[in-house]
């Protein structure tokens, strides 16, 4: 079965310990310390592998651990570095921290390779600790610990256009007609259990990537059936084509189908409804009108075109009306950003590593409140306070770590100054 999500455990390598030893040679009395440094632990690196299109391999292997660095040796010998572990994933894989669901990295677009966990630094050997007063240091520095994390891998297809609709309305047939994709097609529900991608070539260099999103059902946004697995693939698409059975060959109401699917999209992610939508009224070759009732195509137009959603009558089997649909969709894409939709980073493993580090809050003689500690220094090192998003992240950090609460306990008032490693801020609630 197509695998588009997997939970795995990743762990970088521990840094090798520094070594304690002393020079021992014939005719050399009282040799000094010569313990070598430990090696660096291996990193955990994710890399896009062309040709991969599922996460099936991660169903069989769930733990990925890089090599630890070797301990330092005598005679100033440096321990060997641990080998990095490179994990190959398909393009479009989003790496999330499992517990919070926050994005660590999106392996899409230009991001082909990213280090997710850094290996621990090797410890210093005792040769580094000799001083005028301590000429025989009998200790060495231990290697830094490894980083570890449970992550969720989610594969979200990268396509400009997504075909959505209930099962058996002709999405796969349409995709196979207009592109190089060859999905399996049969006359029963849930034929498509994994997204298919096809490149639509309109000539003269014009074209786009289209994805057949597996058939949705009511309740998909709540995880009914395979709902969440399917809906995640719509998140990157820029234009949605609702494929409906205009002939109601299975007794379904095409207007009701579109309303239901939009409700599911809104429940899953309201932002999806802000994207351009088009209706492909399929199976017009099977419509039989007695002339007295409104045609289903006209009914769809009356219902949705006032909302700005164009309706195109097509037959995916014969190709009738398909070209007009494709050229219209292409014109819509020309007004949109050409870059693929990339999910922004929301989680930094160094934040987790800093959670248990100490910090101090004190009021200085000049009335300024001073906040210091490795936790603060680490956070300021990778946060861009000049950007609005970075400053918002900084404020959340102060709140979530309890620093704001500690400042209030220390008696801070509105308008007072807070100093952190050379940076000064005015405090306001």
HELIX and SHEET records of a PDB file:
HELIX    1   1 UNK A   56  UNK A   59  5                                   4    
HELIX    2   2 UNK A  126  UNK A  129  5                                   4    
HELIX    3   3 UNK A  171  UNK A  178  1                                   8    
HELIX    4   4 UNK A  220  UNK A  222  5                                   3    
HELIX    5   5 UNK A  227  UNK A  231  1                                   5    
HELIX    6   6 UNK A  232  UNK A  234  5                                   3    
HELIX    7   7 UNK A  254  UNK A  268  1                                  15    
HELIX    8   8 UNK A  270  UNK A  274  5                                   5    
HELIX    9   9 UNK A  284  UNK A  286  5                                   3    
HELIX   10  10 UNK A  296  UNK A  304  1                                   9    
HELIX   11  11 UNK A  305  UNK A  307  5                                   3    
HELIX   12  12 UNK A  322  UNK A  334  1                                  13    
HELIX   13  13 UNK A  349  UNK A  354  1                                   6    
HELIX   14  14 UNK A  374  UNK A  382  1                                   9    
HELIX   15  15 UNK A  388  UNK A  400  1                                  13    
HELIX   16  16 UNK A  403  UNK A  409  1                                   7    
SHEET    1   A 5 UNK A  63  UNK A  65  0                                        
SHEET    2   A 5 UNK A   5  UNK A  11  1                                        
SHEET    3   A 5 UNK A 148  UNK A 155 -1                                        
SHEET    4   A 5 UNK A  93  UNK A  97 -1                                        
SHEET    5   A 5 UNK A 103  UNK A 107 -1                                        
SHEET    1   B 3 UNK A  85  UNK A  89  0                                        
SHEET    2   B 3 UNK A  44  UNK A  48  1                                        
SHEET    3   B 3 UNK A 113  UNK A 117 -1                                        
SHEET    1   C 6 UNK A 196  UNK A 203  0                                        
SHEET    2   C 6 UNK A 206  UNK A 212 -1                                        
SHEET    3   C 6 UNK A 161  UNK A 164  1                                        
SHEET    4   C 6 UNK A 239  UNK A 245  1                                        
SHEET    5   C 6 UNK A 276  UNK A 282  1                                        
SHEET    6   C 6 UNK A 310  UNK A 313  1                                        
SHEET    1   D 4 UNK A 360  UNK A 363  0                                        
SHEET    2   D 4 UNK A 369  UNK A 372 -1                                        
SHEET    3   D 4 UNK A 417  UNK A 420  1                                        
SHEET    4   D 4 UNK A 423  UNK A 426 -1                                        
END                                                                             
